[in-house]
Amino acid sequence: MKLRIVWMALLLSSCRSDAPKDEPPTIEKVSQEITFDSVARLGPHYAVSSIQHTERRSGEEVHRSTESTDIAWNSWDSFHIQRSLDGAATFEVIVHDGSYASRNGRGPWTAEMDGESSRLEVYTTWNVWDEALGSFKDRILYEEIGNTVVDGRDTRHFRISLAPEDKKKSKAQGRASMKPVKIEGDVHLDAQTAVRLSAKVTAISRQGSLERGIQLEIQRSRIGQAQPIEAPSVQIGTAGDLLKKMPKRRSGRGPDPSKLR
């Protein structure tokens, strides 16, 4: 009986020691899963990104446009986001010094109550990598080139290329979808946070005679430097709303009898 117990203990110990251990995720894998909370850990910085879209039919260009997003970031209580299309501003948000405001294009600023919708705007617009390359996400190969420094931060430099096609997924998608045919470029990942500090990528997809091209550029700079942000002057509410908030005047002329004591 004792021999059986000893054998079982050795067997369990052997199983534990021989059990395969999960490998920690690589930095490029982590970079695809991060949220803006990781970006915020960089501290104050400035980020500019652009996505140029081109469309060709039978080799002839039929469309070209460029979307840009600029973010001046200090903290969740101080940031400025501006989006533009072909150089013209389309949307802007500022949270600073207890003021919360947004506007469309170059129109009038609109005040917000607490800035929560502005913070949500950060979460929904910061990740231009996924916005531009979402259809390529499972087809990107990373080749590490070495360690570099970007704006004073240690980074890992990767060259990217197109991974082989998964035949099963391709059949499931059918012929009606755009097929990735090329992706190339470079990306520098922050060694501490896996945030993309800089990237320059070209991607092409096709469907029949239709070809769509994407040129993506990302650059984060001025890391650790306080960003100059100025809250806009915004009138809270309409003139009618302001009148409603004013103290009501007592009707009649003469002194208030309640105060004659």
For each residue, the residues with C-beta under 8 A, 3 or more apart:
1: 4 5
2: 5 6
3: 6 7
4: 1 7 8
5: 1 2 8 9
6: 2 3 9 10
7: 3 4 10 11
8: 4 5 11 12
9: 5 6 12 13
10: 6 7 13 14
11: 7 8 14 15
12: 8 9 15 16
13: 9 10 16 17
14: 10 11 17 18
15: 11 12 18 19
16: 12 13 19
17: 13 14
18: 14 15
19: 15 16
20:
21:
22:
23:
24:
25: 29 30
26: 29 30 142
27: 30 31 156 189 191 194
28: 31 32 142 156 158 189 194
29: 25 26 32 33
30: 25 26 27 33 34 194
31: 27 28 34 189 194 195 196
32: 28 29 137
33: 29 30
34: 30 31 37 38 39 193 194 195
35: 38 39 123
36: 39 40 122 123 126 127
37: 34 40 41
38: 34 35 41 193 194 195
39: 34 35 36 42 47 73 126 193 195
40: 36 37 43 73 75 76
41: 37 38 192 193
42: 39 45 153 190 193 195 220 223
43: 40 223 224
44: 73 74 75 222 223 224 225 226 227
45: 42 73 220 221 222 223 224 225 227
46: 70 71 72 73 220 221 222 227
47: 39 69 70 71 73 126 218 219 220 221
48: 68 69 70 71 218 219
49: 68 69 128 216 217 218 219
50: 66 67 68 69 215 216 217
51: 66 67 68 128 131 132 214 215 216
52: 64 65 66 213 214 215 216
53: 63 64 65 66 67 212 213 214
54: 61 63 64 212 213 214 215
55: 61 62 63 64 210 211 212 213
56: 59 60 61 62 210 211 212 213
57: 60 62 209 210 211
58: 209
59: 56 211
60: 56 57
61: 54 55 56 64
62: 55 56 57
63: 53 54 55
64: 52 53 54 55 61
65: 52 53 85 86
66: 50 51 52 53 85 86 87
67: 50 51 53 83 84 85
68: 48 49 50 51 83 84 85 87
69: 47 48 49 50 81 82 83 125 126 128
70: 46 47 48 80 81 82 83 84
71: 46 47 48 79 80 81 122 126
72: 46 79 80 227 228 229
73: 39 40 44 45 46 47 78 79 227
74: 44 77 78 79 226 227 229
75: 40 44 78 79
76: 40 79 95 119
77: 74 95 96 115
78: 73 74 75 95 96 97 227 229
79: 71 72 73 74 75 76 93 94 95 96 118 122 227 229
80: 70 71 72 92 93 94 95 96 227 229
81: 69 70 71 91 92 93 94 118 121 122 125
82: 69 70 89 91 92 93
83: 67 68 69 70 89 90 91 92 125
84: 67 68 70 87 88 89 90
85: 65 66 67 68 88 90
86: 65 66
87: 66 68 84
88: 84 85 105
89: 82 83 84 92 105 106
90: 83 84 85 104 105
91: 81 82 83 102 103 104 105
92: 80 81 82 83 89 102 103
93: 79 80 81 82 101 102 118 121
94: 79 80 81 99 100 101 102 118 229 230 231 232
95: 76 77 78 79 80 99 100 115 118 119
96: 77 78 79 80 99 229 230 231
97: 78 231
98: 231
99: 94 95 96 111 231 232 234
100: 94 95 111 112 113 114 115 118
101: 93 94 109 110 111 112 231 232 234
102: 91 92 93 94 109 110 112 117 118 121
103: 91 92 106 107 108 109 110
104: 90 91 107
105: 88 89 90 91
106: 89 103
107: 103 104
108: 103
109: 101 102 103 232 233 234
110: 101 102 103 234
111: 99 100 101 234 235 236 237
112: 100 101 102 115 116 117 118
113: 100
114: 100
115: 77 95 100 112 118 119
116: 112 119 120
117: 102 112 120 121
118: 79 81 93 94 95 100 102 112 115 121 122
119: 76 95 115 116 122 123
120: 116 117 123 124
121: 81 93 102 117 118 124 125
122: 36 71 79 81 118 119 125 126
123: 35 36 119 120 126
124: 120 121
125: 69 81 83 121 122 128
126: 36 39 47 69 71 122 123
127: 36 130 131
128: 49 51 69 125 131 132 216 218
129: 132 133 196 199 216 218
130: 127 133 134 137
131: 51 127 128 134
132: 51 128 129 201 203 214 216
133: 129 130 136 137 140 183 201 203 214 216
134: 130 131 137
135: 178 180 205
136: 133 139 140 162 180 183 203 205
137: 32 130 133 134 140
138: 163 166 169
139: 136 162 163 165 180 183
140: 133 136 137 160 161 162 163 183
141: 160 161 162 163
142: 26 28 158 159 160 187
143: 158 159 160 161
144: 156 157 158
145: 157 158 159 186
146: 156 157
147: 154 155 156 157 191
148: 155 156 157 188
149: 152 153 154 155
150: 153 155 188 190 197 198 220
151: 197 220 221 222 223
152: 149 223 224
153: 42 149 150 190 191 192 197 223
154: 147 149 190 191 192
155: 147 148 149 150 188 189 190 191 197
156: 27 28 144 146 147 148 188 189 191
157: 144 145 146 147 148 186 187 188
158: 28 142 143 144 145 186 187 188 189
159: 142 143 145 184 185 186
160: 140 141 142 143 183 184 185 186 187 201
161: 140 141 143 183 184
162: 136 139 140 141 180 181 182 183 184
163: 138 139 140 141
164:
165: 139 169 170 179
166: 138 169 170
167: 170 171
168: 171 172
169: 138 165 166 172 173
170: 165 166 167 173 179
171: 167 168 174
172: 168 169
173: 169 170 176 177
174: 171 177
175: 207
176: 173 207
177: 173 174 207
178: 135 205 206 207 210 212
179: 165 170 205 206 207
180: 135 136 139 162 183 203 204 205
181: 162 204 205 206
182: 162 202 203 204
183: 133 136 139 140 160 161 162 180 201 202 203 204
184: 159 160 161 162 201 202
185: 159 160 199 200 201 202 216
186: 145 157 158 159 160 198 199 200 201
187: 142 157 158 160 196 198 199 200 201
188: 148 150 155 156 157 158 196 197 198 199
189: 27 28 31 155 156 158 194 195 196 197
190: 42 150 153 154 155 193 194 195 196 197
191: 27 147 153 154 155 156
192: 41 153 154
193: 34 38 39 41 42 190
194: 27 28 30 31 34 38 189 190
195: 31 34 38 39 42 189 190 220
196: 31 129 187 188 189 190 199 218 220
197: 150 151 153 155 188 189 190 219 220 223
198: 150 186 187 188 218 219 220
199: 129 185 186 187 188 196 216 217 218
200: 185 186 187 216 217 218
201: 132 133 160 183 184 185 186 187 214 215 216 217
202: 182 183 184 185 213 214 215 216
203: 132 133 136 180 182 183 213 214 216
204: 180 181 182 183 211 212 213 214
205: 135 136 178 179 180 181 211 212
206: 178 179 181 210 211 212
207: 175 176 177 178 179 210
208:
209: 57 58
210: 55 56 57 178 206 207
211: 55 56 57 59 204 205 206
212: 53 54 55 56 178 204 205 206
213: 52 53 54 55 56 202 203 204
214: 51 52 53 54 132 133 201 202 203 204
215: 50 51 52 54 201 202
216: 49 50 51 52 128 129 132 133 185 199 200 201 202 203
217: 49 50 199 200 201
218: 47 48 49 128 129 196 198 199 200
219: 47 48 49 197 198
220: 42 45 46 47 150 151 195 196 197 198 223
221: 45 46 47 151
222: 44 45 46 151 225 227
223: 42 43 44 45 151 152 153 197 220
224: 43 44 45 152
225: 44 45 222
226: 44 74
227: 44 45 46 72 73 74 78 79 80 222
228: 72
229: 72 74 78 79 80 94 96
230: 94 96
231: 94 96 97 98 99 101
232: 94 99 101 109
233: 109
234: 99 101 109 110 111
235: 111 242
236: 111 241 242
237: 111 240 241 242 245
238: 241 242
239: 242 243
240: 237 243 244
241: 236 237 238 244 245
242: 235 236 237 238 239 245 246
243: 239 240 246
244: 240 241
245: 237 241 242
246: 242 243
247:
248:
249:
250: 256
251:
252:
253:
254:
255: 259 260
256: 250 259 260
257: 260
258: 261
259: 255 256
260: 255 256 257
261: 258
